[in-house]
Amino acid sequence: MSYASVEQLRAYLPQVASGSANDVLLQAVLDRATEIVDLELAFSFAGYGTKAAKDVRAEGGEYLNLPGHKAASVTTVYAVSSKGASYESTSEITDFEELEDGRLYYCTGWTQGGWYRVTAEYGYGTVPEAIVEVTLQVAINIWRSRDATGTTIGPDGQGQVSVNRALTWNQRSIIDRVRGTYLGVVCA
């Protein structure tokens, strides 16, 4: 599912004639732009799922980093011993605290290399407006460059239109900031 609608893209491309044939093309462009943004983000916005248990490996220390999940949705945490073995066992941990940044705090520390089964609503929620805007910008570049053979359209000199075939520095910067918010890293 694309991060922007055909109607939003049409607002930026008013010269594109209305009609189902163009709508199909515009939707394909939006889908491709969303794919490009997702590749740069290293994850997809798709809302939160239902509560599920995931096994997470601890790096050690007082904080356990979880995959993207809805804030305050962690309900249970179990330490997993002998993970995957026929004699695997679990023991519930109840004195943890979920921090605003999504990490779990445990005063006695998470065992380095230990496995923990954490039940939460995993996912990345709704797409931020900044990512919608970047998706629209990428879609516009794809639309405008689909018939171009080079990096410019039109005659040399006045009236020449440049087409950016890659993400701009500003678009990458926005994506990096959003990624950092959700993953806690700038480079994935």
URLIN-V554674 format. One record per residue. RES is the residue in one letter. SS is DSSP state (2 for helix, 1 for strand, 0 for the rest). PHI is phi in radians with two decimals (NA if undefined). Layout:
res=(RES & RES)
ss=(SS & SS)
phi=(PHI & PHI)
This chain:
res=(M & S & Y & A & S & V & E & Q & L & R & A & Y & L & P & Q & V & A & S & G & S & A & N & D & V & L & L & Q & A & V & L & D & R & A & T & E & I & V & D & L & E & L & A & F & S & F & A & G & Y & G & T & K & A & A & K & D & V & R & A & E & G & G & E & Y & L & N & L & P & G & H & K & A & A & S & V & T & T & V & Y & A & V & S & S & K & G & A & S & Y & E & S & T & S & E & I & T & D & F & E & E & L & E & D & G & R & L & Y & Y & C & T & G & W & T & Q & G & G & W & Y & R & V & T & A & E & Y & G & Y & G & T & V & P & E & A & I & V & E & V & T & L & Q & V & A & I & N & I & W & R & S & R & D & A & T & G & T & T & I & G & P & D & G & Q & G & Q & V & S & V & N & R & A & L & T & W & N & Q & R & S & I & I & D & R & V & R & G & T & Y & L & G & V & V & C & A)
ss=(0 & 0 & 0 & 0 & 0 & 2 & 2 & 2 & 2 & 2 & 2 & 2 & 0 & 0 & 0 & 0 & 0 & 0 & 0 & 2 & 2 & 2 & 2 & 2 & 2 & 2 & 2 & 2 & 2 & 2 & 2 & 2 & 2 & 2 & 2 & 2 & 2 & 2 & 2 & 2 & 2 & 0 & 0 & 0 & 0 & 0 & 0 & 1 & 1 & 1 & 1 & 1 & 1 & 1 & 1 & 1 & 1 & 0 & 0 & 0 & 1 & 1 & 1 & 1 & 0 & 0 & 0 & 0 & 1 & 0 & 0 & 0 & 0 & 0 & 0 & 1 & 1 & 1 & 1 & 1 & 1 & 0 & 0 & 0 & 0 & 0 & 0 & 0 & 1 & 1 & 1 & 1 & 1 & 0 & 0 & 0 & 1 & 1 & 0 & 0 & 0 & 0 & 0 & 1 & 1 & 1 & 1 & 1 & 1 & 1 & 0 & 0 & 0 & 0 & 1 & 1 & 1 & 1 & 1 & 1 & 1 & 1 & 1 & 0 & 0 & 0 & 0 & 0 & 2 & 2 & 2 & 2 & 2 & 2 & 2 & 2 & 2 & 2 & 2 & 2 & 2 & 2 & 2 & 2 & 2 & 0 & 0 & 0 & 0 & 0 & 0 & 1 & 1 & 0 & 0 & 0 & 0 & 0 & 0 & 0 & 1 & 1 & 0 & 0 & 0 & 0 & 0 & 0 & 2 & 2 & 2 & 2 & 2 & 2 & 2 & 2 & 2 & 2 & 2 & 2 & 2 & 2 & 2 & 0 & 0 & 0 & 0 & 0)
phi=(NA & -1.36 & -1.43 & -2.33 & -1.75 & -1.05 & -1.10 & -1.12 & -1.17 & -1.05 & -1.09 & -1.57 & -2.19 & -1.15 & -1.30 & -1.37 & -1.11 & -1.26 & 2.58 & -1.13 & -1.11 & -1.22 & -1.08 & -1.12 & -1.13 & -1.09 & -1.14 & -1.11 & -1.13 & -1.11 & -1.09 & -1.15 & -1.09 & -1.10 & -1.07 & -1.10 & -1.11 & -1.07 & -1.09 & -1.28 & -1.20 & 1.37 & -2.86 & -2.13 & -1.45 & -2.62 & 1.39 & -1.75 & -1.52 & -1.31 & -1.01 & -2.59 & -1.69 & -2.26 & -1.58 & -2.14 & -1.65 & -1.48 & -1.60 & 1.67 & 1.67 & -1.46 & -2.11 & -1.96 & -1.51 & -1.88 & -1.07 & -0.89 & -2.70 & -1.21 & -1.00 & 1.06 & -1.78 & -1.22 & -1.93 & -2.40 & -2.36 & -2.15 & -1.36 & -1.91 & -1.80 & 0.97 & -0.91 & 1.48 & -1.45 & -1.14 & -1.82 & -0.96 & -2.42 & -2.28 & -2.41 & -1.27 & -1.93 & -1.97 & -1.75 & -1.71 & -2.34 & -1.54 & -1.50 & -1.04 & -1.46 & 1.65 & -1.32 & -1.81 & -1.74 & -2.41 & -1.04 & -1.51 & 1.59 & -1.56 & -1.12 & -1.05 & 1.38 & -1.34 & -1.78 & -2.33 & -1.72 & -2.02 & -1.72 & -2.79 & -1.61 & -1.48 & 2.42 & -2.16 & 1.29 & -1.48 & -1.26 & -1.22 & -1.02 & -1.09 & -1.28 & -1.04 & -1.11 & -1.08 & -1.06 & -1.11 & -1.10 & -1.13 & -1.08 & -1.08 & -1.10 & -1.11 & -1.06 & -1.26 & -1.73 & -1.12 & -1.83 & -1.39 & -1.71 & -2.23 & -1.77 & -2.27 & -2.15 & 1.72 & -1.25 & -1.08 & 1.64 & -1.09 & 1.64 & -1.26 & -2.01 & -1.54 & -2.07 & -1.53 & -1.62 & -2.23 & -1.16 & -1.36 & -1.04 & -1.11 & -1.12 & -1.10 & -1.10 & -1.10 & -1.07 & -1.06 & -1.14 & -1.15 & -1.02 & -1.07 & -1.15 & -1.59 & -1.87 & 1.37 & -2.30 & -1.57 & -1.98 & -1.73)
